[in-house]
Amino acid sequence: MTDKSLHTDVLILGGGVIGLSIARELHKSGVKDITVVERGTCGREATWAAAGMLSPQAETDEVGPFFDLCSRSRDMYPEFAAALLEETGVDVELDRTGTLYLSLTEDDAEELLRRYEWQRNAGFAVKRLDKESLRELEPNITDAVEFGLYFPNDWQVENRKLAAALRAYASLNGLNILENTTADSLLLENAKVVGAATSAGTIHAGTTVVATGSWTSFIKVGDDPIALEVEPVRGQMVCLAADDRPLRHVVYTHQGYLVPRQDGRILAGATSERVGFDRSTEEATIARFAAFASGILPNAALRVTDSWAGLRPFAPDGMPVIGRLGGVDGLSIATGHYRNGILLAPLTARVIAENIVNGRDNDVFSTFGPQRFSKAAGGF
């Protein structure tokens, strides 16, 4: 590390999609001296393992602050993707074909009808499709489907190319990236965070951002553990291939989801398992998802080509933690995004950067900040 890298305007701990998106947004807002510390390789943790779905309507059960947060961030993606392509030459493959949610059982039908009614009454874009209409969109899906919902505004992005684009932006614009570097504790002076002690040495900073995902609870503030509980939740995924492209839309069912990629791959997933930091995959789970995919696409002759597991950061209420710790200056928090890190990256980056650069508070901080857990989470 050079002498200059020992001092930085903004220090970001965590080089996943959240940390890198914040770094880019800060740079575009005029902050030039930015350092990102990543415990491994940037974008190779939860970001790498994700499926890249941008699907608040298919995944969220009711209108409320979380649904609004996810929808606002999804709506930023066309501009976000286009800007990254112009800035880096990397196409993140934003696919706006839409998402299908299939009814395969009576329980499915009840849930889908409930979702259809509240979203239609709220004025959201959703269509109810009978079997014939579904087969027109996806000729290869199973005959067992009774009906489905079509969400034209629920999209997907190639998350690994998104990580590559954000990493390229950092390199092209001279942001300081320290990979294979752990951050053990935040430096606290007079109730202000002034940097962090890392395995590469002490880094002093005007502002520090904690975007460390599943590893957030290991961070100390001074001599005390950070007052945030974030645990890893493992998600196992399967990658399948076929001789042609048997699927065009993201498909949801009660059993799981299928995500078709432009290169012909189909991702199937995913589990939600509290097994600590175990990122192994299990043969039985891989076989189950392969069978699920074949059940949805019975004539596609799918074959498993890869499998993996990622660790999603889960806060106590399952919602992201975006804001500031009360009683501590110089520190911003962006963690706990669970299954929505890819989806929420643009909006998280925007509100964190605006607060750092302009001191602007926002509705996201007031609703999703760490103060919601307890008074103890608001200060030290």
MIMILUM-516683 format. One line per field, with one value per residue (C-alpha): residue in three letters; x, y, z. Coordinates in steps of 0.05 Angstrom, whole numbers, padded with zeros to 5 digits. Each point is the difference from the previous one (the first is absolute). Layout:
N
rest <- c(ALA,...)
u <- c(X,...)
v <- c(Y,...)
w <- c(Z,...)
//
This chain:
380
rest <- c(MET,THR,ASP,LYS,SER,LEU,HIS,THR,ASP,VAL,LEU,ILE,LEU,GLY,GLY,GLY,VAL,ILE,GLY,LEU,SER,ILE,ALA,ARG,GLU,LEU,HIS,LYS,SER,GLY,VAL,LYS,ASP,ILE,THR,VAL,VAL,GLU,ARG,GLY,THR,CYS,GLY,ARG,GLU,ALA,THR,TRP,ALA,ALA,ALA,GLY,MET,LEU,SER,PRO,GLN,ALA,GLU,THR,ASP,GLU,VAL,GLY,PRO,PHE,PHE,ASP,LEU,CYS,SER,ARG,SER,ARG,ASP,MET,TYR,PRO,GLU,PHE,ALA,ALA,ALA,LEU,LEU,GLU,GLU,THR,GLY,VAL,ASP,VAL,GLU,LEU,ASP,ARG,THR,GLY,THR,LEU,TYR,LEU,SER,LEU,THR,GLU,ASP,ASP,ALA,GLU,GLU,LEU,LEU,ARG,ARG,TYR,GLU,TRP,GLN,ARG,ASN,ALA,GLY,PHE,ALA,VAL,LYS,ARG,LEU,ASP,LYS,GLU,SER,LEU,ARG,GLU,LEU,GLU,PRO,ASN,ILE,THR,ASP,ALA,VAL,GLU,PHE,GLY,LEU,TYR,PHE,PRO,ASN,ASP,TRP,GLN,VAL,GLU,ASN,ARG,LYS,LEU,ALA,ALA,ALA,LEU,ARG,ALA,TYR,ALA,SER,LEU,ASN,GLY,LEU,ASN,ILE,LEU,GLU,ASN,THR,THR,ALA,ASP,SER,LEU,LEU,LEU,GLU,ASN,ALA,LYS,VAL,VAL,GLY,ALA,ALA,THR,SER,ALA,GLY,THR,ILE,HIS,ALA,GLY,THR,THR,VAL,VAL,ALA,THR,GLY,SER,TRP,THR,SER,PHE,ILE,LYS,VAL,GLY,ASP,ASP,PRO,ILE,ALA,LEU,GLU,VAL,GLU,PRO,VAL,ARG,GLY,GLN,MET,VAL,CYS,LEU,ALA,ALA,ASP,ASP,ARG,PRO,LEU,ARG,HIS,VAL,VAL,TYR,THR,HIS,GLN,GLY,TYR,LEU,VAL,PRO,ARG,GLN,ASP,GLY,ARG,ILE,LEU,ALA,GLY,ALA,THR,SER,GLU,ARG,VAL,GLY,PHE,ASP,ARG,SER,THR,GLU,GLU,ALA,THR,ILE,ALA,ARG,PHE,ALA,ALA,PHE,ALA,SER,GLY,ILE,LEU,PRO,ASN,ALA,ALA,LEU,ARG,VAL,THR,ASP,SER,TRP,ALA,GLY,LEU,ARG,PRO,PHE,ALA,PRO,ASP,GLY,MET,PRO,VAL,ILE,GLY,ARG,LEU,GLY,GLY,VAL,ASP,GLY,LEU,SER,ILE,ALA,THR,GLY,HIS,TYR,ARG,ASN,GLY,ILE,LEU,LEU,ALA,PRO,LEU,THR,ALA,ARG,VAL,ILE,ALA,GLU,ASN,ILE,VAL,ASN,GLY,ARG,ASP,ASN,ASP,VAL,PHE,SER,THR,PHE,GLY,PRO,GLN,ARG,PHE,SER,LYS,ALA,ALA,GLY,GLY,PHE)
u <- c(00000,00027,00004,-00059,-00044,00009,-00045,-00063,-00061,-00048,00016,-00048,00004,-00028,00011,-00065,-00054,-00021,00070,00021,-00065,00010,00071,-00023,-00056,00047,00050,-00053,-00021,00069,00036,00066,00040,-00036,00027,-00037,00024,-00023,00015,00005,-00010,-00049,-00068,00014,-00043,-00076,00003,00031,-00047,-00065,-00049,-00008,-00075,-00032,-00069,-00034,-00070,00012,00036,-00034,-00065,-00030,00005,00044,00067,00041,-00040,00008,00075,00008,-00044,00037,00067,-00025,-00024,00070,00030,-00010,00040,00049,00014,00006,00048,00045,00003,00021,00050,00033,-00021,-00030,-00071,-00033,-00055,-00061,-00057,-00069,-00038,-00039,-00015,-00052,-00028,-00032,-00057,00011,-00044,-00063,00043,00038,-00065,-00024,00065,00006,-00072,00012,00064,-00036,-00056,00041,00049,-00055,-00038,00064,00009,00062,00015,-00023,-00038,-00037,00014,-00036,00037,-00006,00028,00057,00018,00001,00053,00037,-00017,00045,-00031,-00036,-00073,-00011,-00005,-00070,00010,00052,00016,00043,00040,00027,00040,00036,00067,00068,00073,00063,00027,00071,00005,-00028,00057,00050,-00027,00003,00071,00020,-00028,00043,00063,-00014,-00010,00058,-00039,00046,-00021,00032,-00019,00017,00000,-00040,-00028,00001,-00023,-00022,00043,-00041,00022,-00047,-00062,00022,00024,00065,00018,00015,00055,00010,00047,00036,00009,-00038,-00042,-00024,-00063,-00047,-00059,-00004,-00054,-00014,-00025,00028,-00061,-00001,00064,-00027,-00008,00075,00017,00018,-00009,00059,00002,-00074,-00037,-00041,-00072,-00028,-00020,00009,00004,00014,-00055,00024,-00032,00016,-00008,00005,00020,-00029,00009,-00042,00012,-00042,-00032,-00063,-00017,-00004,-00032,00019,-00048,-00023,-00037,-00011,00058,00052,00018,00033,00042,00020,00064,00017,00054,-00050,00013,-00058,00009,-00044,-00006,00004,00003,-00001,00041,00028,00064,00050,00056,-00005,00000,-00001,-00053,-00037,-00013,-00072,-00015,00032,-00040,-00064,00009,00020,-00064,-00041,00028,-00015,-00070,-00013,00034,-00013,00023,00062,00052,00033,00068,00036,00064,00016,-00024,00019,-00022,00003,-00010,-00054,00004,-00062,-00018,-00048,-00063,00023,00004,00061,00038,00014,00017,00043,00013,-00026,00052,00057,00023,00038,-00033,-00052,-00031,-00023,-00009,-00052,-00028,-00014,-00030,-00004,00072,00000,-00069,00014,00071,-00017,-00046,00044,00059,-00040,-00025,00066,00039,-00049,00005,00076,00008,-00058,-00019,-00069,-00044,-00053,-00060,00043,00043,-00060,-00034,00058,00054,00030,-00038,-00062,00028,00012,00028,00064,00007,-00001,00065,00058)
v <- c(00000,00068,00058,00033,-00062,00007,00061,00003,00044,-00059,-00071,-00054,-00067,-00053,-00008,-00034,00031,00047,00025,00008,00035,00049,00013,00015,00046,00038,00009,00025,00049,00030,-00041,-00021,-00030,-00066,-00065,-00066,-00056,-00071,-00062,-00043,00018,00055,-00026,-00073,-00011,00009,00043,-00057,-00053,00038,-00010,00074,00004,00069,-00025,00039,-00016,-00074,-00005,00050,-00018,00069,00074,00035,00035,-00061,-00011,00074,-00003,-00059,00029,00067,-00034,-00046,00061,00029,-00059,00022,00063,-00036,-00054,00049,00044,-00059,-00021,00070,00006,-00068,-00035,-00057,-00020,-00024,-00033,00034,-00044,00032,-00060,-00005,-00054,-00055,-00029,-00068,-00033,-00075,-00018,00024,00034,00036,00023,00032,00036,00025,00025,00039,00030,00017,00036,00044,00019,00014,00042,00038,00016,-00042,-00034,-00072,-00046,-00065,-00051,-00065,-00063,00014,00070,-00025,-00053,00054,00036,-00063,-00060,-00047,00007,-00057,-00018,-00002,00076,00025,00075,00052,00072,00042,00057,00041,00046,-00055,-00009,-00032,00020,-00042,00010,-00024,00049,00054,-00015,00003,00067,00031,-00027,00027,00069,00000,-00018,00049,00057,-00012,-00023,-00035,-00074,-00043,-00072,-00059,00050,-00007,00056,-00017,00063,00071,00055,00041,00068,00045,-00038,00006,-00056,00023,-00062,-00073,-00048,-00050,-00058,00048,00053,00058,00041,00069,00027,00059,-00047,-00075,-00044,-00070,-00043,-00066,-00044,-00065,00019,00065,-00026,-00015,00074,00037,00073,00016,-00057,-00017,-00044,00039,00002,-00035,-00073,-00026,-00075,-00039,-00039,-00050,-00004,-00060,00008,-00043,00018,-00040,-00002,-00023,-00008,00061,00056,-00032,00059,00075,00027,-00005,-00052,-00003,-00057,-00021,-00049,00049,00043,-00006,00056,-00005,00034,00029,-00052,-00057,-00018,-00009,00012,-00038,00015,00014,-00024,00043,-00036,00023,-00041,00053,00015,-00067,00012,-00073,-00030,-00065,-00053,-00010,00075,00004,-00060,00031,00065,-00037,-00042,00064,00032,-00062,-00001,00071,-00013,-00075,-00003,00042,-00055,00043,-00020,00027,00037,00035,00013,00047,00031,00071,00033,00052,00052,-00005,00053,-00019,00024,-00022,00073,00038,00044,00067,00062,00027,-00023,00051,00032,-00018,00049,-00018,-00068,-00025,-00069,-00038,-00074,-00054,00001,-00075,-00023,00070,00025,00003,00031,00053,00020,00063,00030,-00018,00032,00063,00013,-00016,00045,00057,-00003,-00001,00055,00046,-00021,-00015,-00044,-00041,-00045,-00063,00017,00014,-00066,-00047,00029,-00040,00041,-00044,-00059,00030,00060,-00039,-00004,00075,00016,-00021)
w <- c(00000,-00018,00048,-00035,00009,00076,-00005,-00041,-00004,00001,00022,-00022,00035,-00047,-00074,-00020,-00043,00056,00017,-00072,-00019,00058,-00023,-00071,00024,00045,-00056,-00047,00055,00002,00053,-00031,00057,00014,00027,-00001,00045,-00018,00040,-00063,-00073,-00017,-00020,00015,00062,00001,-00063,-00040,00026,-00014,-00056,-00018,00005,00005,00021,00056,-00027,-00004,00067,00046,00034,00014,-00011,00050,00010,-00021,-00064,-00015,00012,-00046,-00054,00001,-00007,-00056,-00038,00002,-00037,-00073,00013,00045,-00052,-00058,00039,00019,-00073,-00021,00057,-00004,-00064,00041,-00017,00064,-00042,00030,-00025,00000,-00028,00065,00052,00002,00065,-00013,00037,00005,00060,00035,00053,-00056,-00030,00065,00011,-00072,-00001,00065,-00030,-00064,00035,00045,-00054,-00051,00051,00016,-00074,-00013,-00066,00006,-00047,00014,-00054,-00014,-00020,-00074,00007,00043,-00052,-00053,00040,00022,-00045,00040,00069,00032,-00015,00075,00003,00010,-00007,00018,00012,-00046,00030,-00059,00046,00038,-00035,00008,-00007,-00009,00070,-00015,-00058,00046,00049,-00057,-00024,00069,00010,-00068,00019,00062,-00040,-00057,00049,00047,00061,00049,00007,00054,-00010,00046,00057,00063,00043,00073,00035,-00011,00030,00049,00025,00040,-00024,-00073,-00045,-00033,-00040,00012,00021,-00056,-00016,-00047,00053,00029,-00048,00022,-00032,00003,-00007,00005,-00031,00026,-00057,00024,-00011,00040,00036,00030,00071,00003,-00005,00064,00014,00044,00050,-00005,-00051,-00049,00024,-00061,-00005,-00071,-00013,-00064,-00034,-00051,-00068,-00044,-00075,-00062,-00071,-00057,-00075,-00058,-00074,-00017,00041,00029,00046,-00011,00064,00073,00029,00072,00034,00073,-00010,-00024,-00060,-00068,-00030,-00073,-00022,-00068,-00011,00008,00073,00047,00075,00049,00073,00056,00071,00063,00054,00066,00000,00020,-00050,-00035,-00075,-00021,-00045,00011,-00052,00022,-00007,-00068,-00023,00028,-00039,-00063,00006,00013,-00063,-00041,00028,-00024,-00067,-00011,-00072,00005,00015,00054,00028,00061,-00017,00066,00070,00056,00065,00025,00068,00003,00057,00043,00053,00057,-00037,-00069,-00025,-00024,00049,-00034,00039,00056,00071,00050,00044,-00047,-00054,-00062,-00010,-00050,-00002,-00062,00016,00012,-00071,00004,-00067,-00029,-00004,-00076,-00003,00053,-00021,-00041,00052,00059,-00035,-00015,00070,00034,-00048,00006,00075,00000,-00052,00018,00070,-00027,00042,-00034,00011,-00011,00061,00044,-00019,-00011,00045,00058,00051,-00012,00038,00069,00035,00008,-00075,-00004,00035,00043)
//
